Amino acid sequence: QVQLVESGGGLVQPGGSLRLSCAATGSFFTINAMGWYRQSPTKQRELVARITYNGEPQYQNSVKGRFSISRDNAKNTVYLQMSSLEPEDTATYYCYADIYTDQLQLYWGQGTQVTVSS
C-alpha cells in the first residue's frame, strides 16, 4: 500500500515561517505531480501549490511570493516552505501525490494543522 505522511504544522505568529513535509511510503514505481491543498471552516478546499516531477511549480495567487514548493525525488518527499504567514493562511493542509503503482492514482496525506495567530 501507499501512504503519504505529513509533518511540520503548528502554531506560529503572523510574519513567521513553517515548513511542511510530505513523504510517500510503500510500494510504487514513480511519483508524478505533487502538491498541497488547504481547507478551513471559513473557506472551501483550495489548491495552494503543485510541482511537477521536473520541479516546475505553480502557486495560488494569495501565496505567491511567500510560499515555495520543492521536492526531493530521491526521498519521495514534497515540501512547502511558508514565510510571511498571515492569519488567513490558517487551515488544515493536505498533501497529494499522483503515484504510479499498477496505474496512476491520486493519494492524500492525513492533513496537518497550521494556525497563524498572535
DSSP file (Angstrom, degrees, kcal/mol; ACC not computed):
  #  RESIDUE AA STRUCTURE BP1 BP2  ACC     N-H-->O    O-->H-N    N-H-->O    O-->H-N    TCO  KAPPA ALPHA  PHI   PSI    X-CA   Y-CA   Z-CA
    1    1 A Q              0   0    0      0, 0.0    26,-0.7     0, 0.0     2,-0.4   0.000 360.0 360.0 360.0 158.5    0.0    0.0    0.0
    2    2 A V  E     +A   26   0A   0     24,-0.2     2,-0.3    97,-0.0    24,-0.2  -0.884 360.0 180.0-109.7 139.1    1.0    3.6   -0.5
    3    3 A Q  E     -A   25   0A   0     22,-2.3    22,-2.9    -2,-0.4     2,-0.5  -0.999  20.0-148.2-139.8 141.4    0.8    6.2    2.3
    4    4 A L  E     -Ab  24 109A   0    104,-0.5   106,-0.6    -2,-0.3     2,-0.6  -0.954  16.6-162.0-108.5 122.8    1.6    9.9    2.4
    5    5 A V  E     -A   23   0A   0     18,-2.5    18,-2.2    -2,-0.5     2,-0.2  -0.922   6.5-161.3-112.0 119.2    2.9   11.1    5.8
    6    6 A E  E     +A   22   0A   0     -2,-0.6     2,-0.3    16,-0.2    16,-0.2  -0.650  15.5 162.1 -99.4 153.7    2.8   14.8    6.6
    7    7 A S  E     +A   21   0A   0     14,-2.0    14,-2.7    -2,-0.2   105,-0.1  -0.971  38.7  69.4-157.1 164.6    4.6   16.8    9.2
    8    8 A G        +     0   0    0      1,-0.3    11,-0.3    -2,-0.3    14,-0.0   0.299  59.0 131.0 109.9  -7.9    5.6   20.3   10.1
    9    9 A G        +     0   0    0     12,-0.1    -1,-0.3     9,-0.1     2,-0.3  -0.187  24.3 118.2 -71.6 169.7    2.4   22.0   11.1
   10   10 A G  E     -e  114   0B   0    103,-0.9   105,-2.5   102,-0.1     2,-0.5  -0.987  60.9 -50.1 164.5-168.9    1.9   24.0   14.2
   11   11 A L  E     +e  115   0B   0     -2,-0.3     2,-0.3   103,-0.2   105,-0.2  -0.857  53.2 167.5-100.8 129.9    1.1   27.4   15.8
   12   12 A V  E     -e  116   0B   0    103,-2.6   105,-2.0    -2,-0.5     3,-0.1  -0.986  32.9-113.9-142.4 149.7    3.0   30.4   14.5
   13   13 A Q    >   -     0   0    0     -2,-0.3     3,-2.3   103,-0.2    72,-0.2  -0.447  51.1 -79.9 -78.5 155.6    2.7   34.2   14.9
   14   14 A P  T 3  S+     0   0    0      0, 0.0    72,-0.2     0, 0.0    -1,-0.1  -0.295 121.7  27.8 -53.7 137.3    1.9   36.4   12.0
   15   15 A G  T 3  S+     0   0    0     70,-3.1    69,-0.6     1,-0.3    71,-0.1   0.288 100.0 118.2  90.0  -9.3    5.0   37.0    9.9
   16   16 A G    <   -     0   0    0     -3,-2.3    69,-2.2    69,-0.2     2,-0.3  -0.068  55.6-123.8 -82.3-174.5    6.5   33.7   11.0
   17   17 A S        +     0   0    0     66,-0.2     2,-0.3    67,-0.2    66,-0.2  -0.943  21.4 177.6-135.1 151.8    7.6   30.7    9.0
   18   18 A L  E     - C   0  82A   0     64,-2.2    64,-3.4    -2,-0.3     2,-0.5  -0.978  17.0-146.0-145.6 153.0    6.9   27.0    8.8
   19   19 A R  E     - C   0  81A   0    -11,-0.3     2,-0.3    -2,-0.3    62,-0.2  -0.981  13.4-158.3-123.6 120.9    8.0   24.2    6.6
   20   20 A L  E     - C   0  80A   0     60,-2.5    60,-2.2    -2,-0.5     2,-0.3  -0.730   7.4-164.3 -94.2 144.5    5.7   21.3    5.8
   21   21 A S  E     -AC   7  79A   0    -14,-2.7   -14,-2.0    -2,-0.3     2,-0.3  -0.949   9.2-173.8-127.4 149.5    6.9   17.9    4.6
   22   22 A C  E     -AC   6  78A   0     56,-1.7    56,-2.4    -2,-0.3     2,-0.4  -0.917   7.4-170.3-145.9 115.6    5.1   15.0    3.0
   23   23 A A  E     -AC   5  77A   0    -18,-2.2   -18,-2.5    -2,-0.3     2,-0.5  -0.901  15.4-139.3-113.2 133.6    6.8   11.7    2.3
   24   24 A A  E     -A    4   0A   0     52,-2.7     2,-0.3    -2,-0.4   -20,-0.2  -0.768  25.4-180.0 -90.1 130.8    5.4    8.9    0.3
   25   25 A T  E     +A    3   0A   0    -22,-2.9   -22,-2.3    -2,-0.5     2,-0.3  -0.883  34.5  46.9-126.4 160.2    6.0    5.4    1.6
   26   26 A G  E    S-A    2   0A   0     -2,-0.3     2,-0.6   -24,-0.2   -24,-0.2  -0.758  93.7 -28.0 113.3-158.7    5.0    1.9    0.4
   27   27 A S  S    S+     0   0    0    -26,-0.7     2,-0.3    -2,-0.3    -2,-0.1  -0.876  74.2 126.9-105.6 117.3    5.3    0.1   -2.9
   28   28 A F        -     0   0    0     -2,-0.6    73,-0.2     1,-0.1     3,-0.1  -0.978  49.8-136.5-160.2 165.4    5.2    2.2   -6.1
   29   29 A F  S    S-     0   0    0     71,-3.0     2,-0.3     1,-0.4    72,-0.2   0.915  78.1 -11.2 -93.4 -57.5    7.1    2.8   -9.3
   30   30 A T  E     -F  100   0B   0     70,-1.1    70,-3.0    46,-0.0     2,-0.5  -0.957  51.7-135.0-143.1 160.8    7.1    6.6   -9.7
   31   31 A I  E     -F   99   0B   0     -2,-0.3    68,-0.2    68,-0.2     3,-0.1  -0.984  22.5-178.0-115.8 124.9    5.6    9.8   -8.4
   32   32 A N  E     +     0   0B   0     66,-3.6    -1,-0.1    -2,-0.5    67,-0.1   0.569  58.0   2.8 -89.0-118.4    4.4   12.4  -10.9
   33   33 A A  E     -     0   0B   0     19,-0.1    65,-2.8    64,-0.1    -1,-0.3  -0.378  65.2-173.7 -70.5 148.5    3.0   15.7   -9.7
   34   34 A M  E     +FG  97  51B   0     17,-2.3    17,-3.0    63,-0.2     2,-0.3  -0.935  14.4 141.4-134.2 158.7    2.8   16.5   -6.0
   35   35 A G  E     -FG  96  50B   0     61,-2.0    61,-2.2    -2,-0.3     2,-0.4  -0.974  37.8 -96.1-175.2-170.7    1.2   19.4   -4.2
   36   36 A W  E     -FG  95  49B   0     13,-2.8    12,-2.8    -2,-0.3    13,-1.5  -0.995  20.4-175.0-136.0 132.4   -0.7   20.9   -1.3
   37   37 A Y  E     -FG  94  47B   0     57,-3.1    57,-2.7    -2,-0.4     2,-0.3  -0.796  11.7-156.8-110.9 162.3   -4.3   21.8   -0.7
   38   38 A R  E     -FG  93  46B   0      8,-2.1     8,-2.2    -2,-0.3     2,-0.3  -0.990   9.3-177.4-140.3 153.7   -5.7   23.6    2.3
   39   39 A Q  E     +F   92   0B   0     53,-1.9    53,-3.1    -2,-0.3     5,-0.1  -0.994   3.8 172.7-150.4 141.0   -9.2   23.7    3.9
   40   40 A S  E >   - G   0  43B   0      3,-1.4     3,-1.1    -2,-0.3    51,-0.1  -0.907  48.1-100.6-140.8 167.4  -10.6   25.6    6.9
   41   41 A P  T 3  S+     0   0    0      0, 0.0     3,-0.1     0, 0.0    50,-0.1   0.727 121.8  49.7 -62.0 -19.5  -14.1   26.1    8.4
   42   42 A T  T 3  S+     0   0    0      1,-0.1     2,-0.3     2,-0.1    -3,-0.0   0.494 116.0  31.5-100.2  -5.1  -14.3   29.5    6.7
   43   43 A K  E <  S-G   40   0B   0     -3,-1.1    -3,-1.4     3,-0.0    -1,-0.1  -0.997  78.7-106.7-152.1 154.5  -13.3   28.5    3.2
   44   44 A Q  E     -     0   0B   0     -2,-0.3    -6,-0.1     1,-0.2    -2,-0.1  -0.245  56.7 -72.9 -73.4 164.7  -13.6   25.7    0.8
   45   45 A R  E     -     0   0B   0     -6,-0.1     2,-0.4    -8,-0.1    -6,-0.2  -0.351  58.4-177.0 -58.6 134.0  -10.7   23.5   -0.2
   46   46 A E  E     -G   38   0B   0     -8,-2.2    -8,-2.1    -3,-0.1     2,-0.5  -0.986  31.1-110.9-136.7 147.1   -8.2   25.3   -2.4
   47   47 A L  E     -G   37   0B   0     -2,-0.4   -10,-0.3   -10,-0.2     3,-0.1  -0.643  29.7-178.5 -75.4 125.3   -5.1   24.3   -4.2
   48   48 A V  E     -     0   0B   0    -12,-2.8    12,-2.8    -2,-0.5     2,-0.3   0.892  60.9 -26.2 -89.9 -49.9   -2.1   26.1   -2.6
   49   49 A A  E     -GH  36  59B   0    -13,-1.5   -13,-2.8    10,-0.2    -1,-0.4  -0.984  52.2-165.5-162.4 155.3    0.7   24.9   -4.8
   50   50 A R  E     -GH  35  58B   0      8,-1.9     8,-2.1    -2,-0.3     2,-0.4  -0.965   5.0-160.4-143.3 160.7    1.8   22.0   -7.0
   51   51 A I  E     -GH  34  57B   0    -17,-3.0   -17,-2.3    -2,-0.3    19,-0.1  -0.995  14.4-132.0-146.7 136.4    5.0   20.8   -8.6
   52   52 A T    >   -     0   0    0      4,-1.8     3,-1.7    -2,-0.4   -19,-0.1  -0.244  36.7 -98.5 -79.8 172.5    5.8   18.6  -11.5
   53   53 A Y  T 3  S+     0   0    0      1,-0.3    20,-0.1     2,-0.1    -1,-0.1   0.851 125.8  52.7 -57.9 -35.3    8.3   15.7  -11.5
   54   54 A N  T 3  S-     0   0    0      2,-0.1    -1,-0.3     1,-0.0   -21,-0.0   0.393 124.4-101.6 -86.3   3.6   10.8   18.0  -13.1
   55   55 A G    <   +     0   0    0     -3,-1.7    -2,-0.1     1,-0.3    14,-0.0   0.678  67.8 149.9  91.2  18.3   10.4   20.7  -10.5
   56   56 A E        -     0   0    0     14,-0.0    -4,-1.8     1,-0.0    -1,-0.3  -0.770  32.5-153.2 -86.5 117.6    8.1   23.2  -12.2
   57   57 A P  E     -H   51   0B   0      0, 0.0     2,-0.3     0, 0.0    -6,-0.2  -0.550  16.8-170.0 -95.5 156.4    6.0   25.0   -9.6
   58   58 A Q  E     -H   50   0B   0     -8,-2.1    -8,-1.9    -2,-0.2     2,-0.3  -0.987  13.1-162.6-136.8 145.0    2.6   26.6   -9.7
   59   59 A Y  E     -H   49   0B   0     -2,-0.3   -10,-0.2   -10,-0.2     2,-0.2  -0.948  26.0-111.7-132.5 146.7    1.0   28.7   -6.9
   60   60 A Q    >>  -     0   0    0    -12,-2.8     3,-1.6    -2,-0.3     4,-0.9  -0.535  39.8-120.1 -63.0 139.4   -2.2   30.1   -5.7
   61   61 A N  G >4 S+     0   0    0      1,-0.3     3,-0.6    -2,-0.2    -1,-0.1   0.832 108.9  61.7 -57.7 -34.9   -2.1   33.9   -6.2
   62   62 A S  G 34 S+     0   0    0      1,-0.2    -1,-0.3     3,-0.0   -14,-0.1   0.684 112.9  35.5 -69.2 -16.8   -2.7   34.5   -2.5
   63   63 A V  G X> S+     0   0    0     -3,-1.6     4,-2.3   -15,-0.2     3,-2.3   0.453  84.0 126.3-112.7  -4.2    0.6   32.7   -1.5
   64   64 A K  T << S+     0   0    0     -4,-0.9     4,-0.1    -3,-0.6    -3,-0.0  -0.336  80.3  16.6 -61.4 130.9    2.7   33.7   -4.5
   65   65 A G  T 34 S+     0   0    0      2,-0.5    -1,-0.3    -2,-0.1     3,-0.1   0.223 125.1  59.9  89.4 -13.8    6.0   35.3   -3.3
   66   66 A R  T <4 S+     0   0    0     -3,-2.3    17,-1.6     1,-0.1     2,-0.3   0.705  98.8  52.0-112.3 -34.6    5.5   33.9    0.3
   67   67 A F  E  <  -D   82   0A   0     -4,-2.3    -2,-0.5    15,-0.2     2,-0.4  -0.755  60.5-165.2-106.0 152.1    5.4   30.2   -0.2
   68   68 A S  E     -D   81   0A   0     13,-2.3    13,-3.0    -2,-0.3     2,-0.4  -0.976   4.7-157.9-138.6 124.0    7.8   27.9   -2.0
   69   69 A I  E     +D   80   0A   0     -2,-0.4     2,-0.3    11,-0.2    11,-0.2  -0.810  21.7 159.9-100.8 141.7    7.2   24.3   -3.0
   70   70 A S  E     -D   79   0A   0      9,-1.7     9,-3.0    -2,-0.4     2,-0.3  -0.933  19.2-151.2-149.4 170.6   10.0   21.9   -3.7
   71   71 A R  E     -D   78   0A   0     -2,-0.3     2,-0.5     7,-0.2     7,-0.2  -0.993  13.5-149.8-149.0 154.5   10.6   18.2   -3.9
   72   72 A D  E >>> -D   77   0A   0      5,-2.7     5,-1.8    -2,-0.3     3,-0.9  -0.923  11.9-170.4-123.7 100.7   13.3   15.6   -3.4
   73   73 A N  G >45S+     0   0    0     -2,-0.5     3,-0.6     1,-0.3    -1,-0.1   0.818  85.0  59.7 -66.0 -30.6   12.7   12.7   -5.7
   74   74 A A  G 345S+     0   0    0      1,-0.2    -1,-0.3    -3,-0.1    -2,-0.0   0.808 114.8  36.6 -65.7 -28.5   15.3   10.6   -4.1
   75   75 A K  G <45S-     0   0    0     -3,-0.9    -1,-0.2     2,-0.2    -2,-0.2   0.363 105.3-127.1-103.0   2.4   13.4   10.8   -0.8
   76   76 A N  T <<5 +     0   0    0     -4,-0.6   -52,-2.7    -3,-0.6     2,-0.4   0.898  65.6 135.8  52.7  44.7    9.9   10.8   -2.4
   77   77 A T  E   < -CD  23  72A   0     -5,-1.8    -5,-2.7   -54,-0.2     2,-0.4  -0.958  44.0-160.9-131.5 139.6    9.1   13.9   -0.5
   78   78 A V  E     -CD  22  71A   0    -56,-2.4   -56,-1.7    -2,-0.4     2,-0.3  -0.937  15.0-160.4-115.9 144.5    7.5   17.3   -1.2
   79   79 A Y  E     -CD  21  70A   0     -9,-3.0    -9,-1.7    -2,-0.4     2,-0.4  -0.872  13.2-159.3-122.6 153.5    8.0   20.4    0.9
   80   80 A L  E     -CD  20  69A   0    -60,-2.2   -60,-2.5    -2,-0.3     2,-0.6  -0.891   9.9-162.3-132.6 104.8    6.1   23.6    1.4
   81   81 A Q  E     -CD  19  68A   0    -13,-3.0   -13,-2.3    -2,-0.4     2,-0.5  -0.784  11.9-165.9 -86.7 118.6    8.2   26.4    2.8
   82   82 A M  E     +CD  18  67A   0    -64,-3.4   -64,-2.2    -2,-0.6     2,-0.3  -0.931  12.1 170.1-114.3 122.4    5.8   29.1    4.2
   83   83 A S        +     0   0    0    -17,-1.6   -66,-0.2    -2,-0.5   -67,-0.2  -0.821  58.8  26.6-125.5 165.1    7.1   32.5    5.1
   84   84 A S  S    S-     0   0    0    -69,-0.6    -1,-0.2    -2,-0.3   -67,-0.2   0.902  84.7-160.9  49.1  47.0    5.4   35.8    6.0
   85   85 A L        -     0   0    0    -69,-2.2   -70,-3.1    -3,-0.2   -69,-0.2  -0.265   8.5-161.1 -65.4 144.1    2.4   33.8    7.3
   86   86 A E    >   -     0   0    0    -72,-0.2     3,-2.3    -3,-0.1     4,-0.3  -0.841  33.6-109.3-121.3 156.5   -0.9   35.6    7.7
   87   87 A P  G >  S+     0   0    0      0, 0.0     3,-1.8     0, 0.0    29,-0.3   0.831 117.6  65.6 -54.7 -30.9   -4.0   34.7    9.8
   88   88 A E  G 3  S+     0   0    0      1,-0.3    -3,-0.0     3,-0.0     0, 0.0   0.657  89.5  66.4 -66.2 -15.2   -5.7   33.9    6.5
   89   89 A D  G <  S+     0   0    0     -3,-2.3    -1,-0.3    27,-0.1     2,-0.2   0.555  71.5 120.5 -80.9  -8.0   -3.3   31.1    6.0
   90   90 A T    <   +     0   0    0     -3,-1.8     2,-0.3    -4,-0.3    25,-0.2  -0.397  41.8 106.9 -60.6 124.4   -4.8   29.2    8.9
   91   91 A A  E    S- I   0 114B   0     23,-2.0    23,-2.7    -2,-0.2     2,-0.6  -0.971  75.0 -81.6-177.7 170.8   -6.1   25.9    7.7
   92   92 A T  E     -FI  39 113B   0    -53,-3.1   -53,-1.9    -2,-0.3     2,-0.5  -0.882  46.8-147.2 -90.6 126.5   -5.6   22.2    7.5
   93   93 A Y  E     -FI  38 112B   0     19,-2.9    19,-1.9    -2,-0.6     2,-0.5  -0.845  13.5-168.8-103.1 128.2   -3.0   21.4    4.8
   94   94 A Y  E     -F   37   0B   0    -57,-2.7   -57,-3.1    -2,-0.5     2,-0.2  -0.958   8.2-150.6-117.4 126.7   -3.2   18.2    2.8
   95   95 A C  E     -F   36   0B   0     -2,-0.5    14,-2.6   -59,-0.2     2,-0.3  -0.620  14.6-169.4 -88.9 157.1   -0.5   17.0    0.5
   96   96 A Y  E     -FJ  35 108B   0    -61,-2.2   -61,-2.0    -2,-0.2     2,-0.3  -0.965   6.9-167.2-140.6 159.4   -1.3   14.9   -2.5
   97   97 A A  E     -FJ  34 107B   0     10,-2.0    10,-2.4    -2,-0.3     2,-0.8  -0.987  22.1-136.6-148.7 138.6    0.7   12.9   -5.0
   98   98 A D  E     - J   0 106B   0    -65,-2.8   -66,-3.6    -2,-0.3     2,-0.4  -0.866  39.4-174.0 -93.8 108.5   -0.1   11.3   -8.3
   99   99 A I  E     -FJ  31 105B   0      6,-2.9     6,-2.2    -2,-0.8     2,-0.7  -0.868  23.0-142.5-118.7 136.6    1.6    8.0   -8.0
  100  100 A Y  E     +FJ  30 104B   0    -70,-3.0   -71,-3.0    -2,-0.4   -70,-1.1  -0.867  40.4 139.0 -97.9 115.3    2.1    5.2  -10.4
  101  101 A T  S    S-     0   0    0      2,-2.1    -1,-0.1    -2,-0.7     3,-0.1   0.499  95.4 -26.2-109.4 -95.2    1.8    1.7   -9.0
  102  102 A D  S    S-     0   0    0      1,-0.3     2,-0.3   -73,-0.0    -2,-0.1   0.594 143.1  -3.1 -88.2 -16.3   -0.1   -0.6  -11.4
  103  103 A Q  S    S-     0   0    0     -4,-0.2    -2,-2.1     2,-0.0     2,-0.4  -0.946  94.5 -74.7-159.4 171.0   -1.7    2.7  -12.7
  104  104 A L  E     +J  100   0B   0     -2,-0.3     2,-0.3    -4,-0.2    -4,-0.2  -0.653  56.8 164.2 -79.0 127.3   -1.7    6.4  -12.0
  105  105 A Q  E     -J   99   0B   0     -6,-2.2    -6,-2.9    -2,-0.4     2,-0.4  -0.987  36.7-116.9-141.6 150.1   -3.7    7.3   -8.9
  106  106 A L  E     -J   98   0B   0     -2,-0.3     2,-0.3    -8,-0.2    -8,-0.2  -0.732  30.1-170.0 -85.5 133.9   -4.1   10.2   -6.6
  107  107 A Y  E     -J   97   0B   0    -10,-2.4   -10,-2.0    -2,-0.4     2,-0.4  -0.928   5.6-151.1-123.1 151.6   -3.1    9.7   -2.9
  108  108 A W  E     -J   96   0B   0     -2,-0.3  -104,-0.5   -12,-0.2   -12,-0.2  -0.926  10.1-128.3-125.7 144.4   -3.7   12.1    0.0
  109  109 A G  B     -b    4   0A   0    -14,-2.6  -104,-0.2    -2,-0.4     3,-0.1  -0.286  32.8-107.3 -78.0 173.7   -1.9   12.8    3.3
  110  110 A Q        -     0   0    0   -106,-0.6   -16,-0.1     1,-0.1  -105,-0.1   0.611  61.9-108.5 -81.1 -12.3   -3.7   12.8    6.6
  111  111 A G        -     0   0    0    -18,-0.1     2,-0.4   -16,-0.1   -17,-0.2   0.192  23.8-137.0  95.6 143.1   -3.6   16.6    7.0
  112  112 A T  E     - I   0  93B   0    -19,-1.9   -19,-2.9  -105,-0.1     2,-0.4  -0.999  20.1-122.9-137.0 135.4   -1.6   18.9    9.2
  113  113 A Q  E     - I   0  92B   0     -2,-0.4  -103,-0.9   -21,-0.2     2,-0.5  -0.600  21.6-171.3 -84.4 131.0   -2.9   21.9   11.1
  114  114 A V  E     -eI  10  91B   0    -23,-2.7   -23,-2.0    -2,-0.4     2,-0.5  -0.988   5.5-176.5-118.7 121.5   -1.4   25.3   10.5
  115  115 A T  E     -e   11   0B   0   -105,-2.5  -103,-2.6    -2,-0.5     2,-0.6  -0.979   8.2-168.2-122.3 123.6   -2.6   28.1   12.8
  116  116 A V  E     +e   12   0B   0     -2,-0.5     2,-0.3   -29,-0.3  -103,-0.2  -0.935  32.8 133.2-112.8 109.9   -1.3   31.7   12.4
  117  117 A S              0   0    0   -105,-2.0    -2,-0.1    -2,-0.6   -31,-0.0  -0.994 360.0 360.0-157.9 147.1   -2.3   33.8   15.4
  118  118 A S              0   0    0     -2,-0.3  -105,-0.1  -105,-0.2    -1,-0.1   0.411 360.0 360.0 -90.0 360.0   -0.8   36.3   17.8
